[in-house]
């Protein structure tokens, strides 16, 4: 395995890492109930995704208790 001949300076290391950022989650409104939720996920309050029922209300309540 190769080893570096010189120490990488803090400036050079940090310049390389400028793109490693945490991104904010994209929020969208539910078409069924109107609450805000993460994009491309099932609405946690009603269980709908893209206008169709994905998870019933009973399953949502069971998952929250566990």
PARO-964564 format. One record per residue (C-alpha): residue in one letter; x, y, z. Coordinates in nm, 4 decimals, decimal comma. Each point is the difference from the previous one (the first is absolute). Layout:
<gukes>
{rest:a x:X y:Y z:Z};
...
</gukes>
This chain:
<gukes>
{rest:x x:0,0000 y:0,0000 z:0,0000};
{rest:x x:0,1325 y:0,3444 z:-0,0889};
{rest:x x:0,1004 y:0,2461 z:0,2701};
{rest:x x:0,0066 y:0,3783 z:-0,0395};
{rest:x x:0,3450 y:0,1573 z:-0,0270};
{rest:x x:-0,1140 y:0,3297 z:0,1497};
{rest:x x:-0,2605 y:0,1026 z:0,2538};
{rest:x x:-0,3164 y:0,1398 z:-0,1609};
{rest:x x:-0,0499 y:0,3543 z:0,1263};
{rest:x x:-0,3211 y:0,1038 z:0,1739};
{rest:x x:-0,0820 y:0,2426 z:-0,2796};
{rest:x x:0,0366 y:-0,2606 z:-0,2745};
{rest:x x:-0,2016 y:-0,2537 z:0,2020};
{rest:x x:-0,2783 y:0,2500 z:0,0707};
{rest:x x:-0,0164 y:0,1138 z:-0,3641};
{rest:x x:-0,0649 y:-0,3602 z:-0,0986};
{rest:x x:-0,2751 y:-0,0334 z:0,2604};
{rest:x x:-0,1995 y:0,3118 z:-0,0973};
{rest:x x:-0,2690 y:-0,2089 z:-0,1704};
{rest:x x:-0,0616 y:-0,2321 z:0,2973};
{rest:x x:-0,2995 y:0,1889 z:0,1371};
{rest:x x:-0,3126 y:-0,1076 z:0,1800};
{rest:x x:-0,3059 y:0,0817 z:-0,2092};
{rest:x x:-0,3384 y:0,1081 z:0,1298};
{rest:x x:-0,2774 y:-0,2502 z:-0,0565};
{rest:x x:-0,2442 y:0,0988 z:-0,2720};
{rest:x x:-0,3520 y:0,0423 z:0,1339};
{rest:x x:-0,3166 y:-0,0336 z:-0,2029};
{rest:x x:-0,3678 y:0,0267 z:0,0883};
{rest:x x:-0,2198 y:-0,3051 z:0,0118};
{rest:x x:-0,2633 y:-0,0076 z:-0,2760};
{rest:x x:-0,2453 y:-0,1718 z:0,2343};
{rest:x x:0,0256 y:0,1824 z:0,3353};
{rest:x x:0,2242 y:0,3003 z:-0,0783};
{rest:x x:0,2657 y:-0,0564 z:0,2673};
{rest:x x:0,3706 y:0,0417 z:-0,0740};
{rest:x x:0,2098 y:-0,3149 z:-0,0351};
{rest:x x:0,3282 y:-0,1106 z:-0,1621};
{rest:x x:-0,0065 y:-0,0323 z:-0,3774};
{rest:x x:-0,0301 y:-0,3502 z:-0,1480};
{rest:x x:-0,1245 y:-0,1490 z:0,3283};
{rest:x x:-0,3372 y:-0,1057 z:0,1341};
{rest:x x:-0,1834 y:0,2701 z:0,1963};
{rest:x x:0,0402 y:-0,0889 z:0,3694};
{rest:x x:-0,3358 y:0,1477 z:0,1013};
{rest:x x:-0,2362 y:-0,1602 z:-0,2550};
{rest:x x:0,2022 y:-0,2741 z:-0,1746};
{rest:x x:-0,0491 y:0,1237 z:-0,3580};
{rest:x x:0,2689 y:0,0154 z:-0,2705};
{rest:x x:-0,0628 y:0,1628 z:-0,3404};
{rest:x x:-0,3738 y:0,0085 z:0,0640};
{rest:x x:-0,0315 y:-0,3685 z:0,0851};
{rest:x x:-0,0303 y:-0,1720 z:0,3360};
{rest:x x:0,3341 y:-0,1659 z:0,0732};
{rest:x x:-0,0273 y:-0,0839 z:0,3710};
{rest:x x:-0,3210 y:-0,0244 z:0,1990};
{rest:x x:-0,0500 y:0,2210 z:0,3042};
{rest:x x:0,0145 y:-0,3054 z:0,2319};
{rest:x x:0,3519 y:-0,0916 z:-0,1195};
{rest:x x:0,1209 y:0,3575 z:0,0525};
{rest:x x:-0,1232 y:0,0006 z:0,3619};
{rest:x x:0,1623 y:-0,3390 z:0,0711};
{rest:x x:0,3380 y:0,1121 z:-0,1378};
{rest:x x:-0,0002 y:0,3158 z:0,2167};
{rest:x x:-0,0594 y:-0,2004 z:0,3186};
{rest:x x:0,2869 y:-0,2426 z:-0,0694};
</gukes>
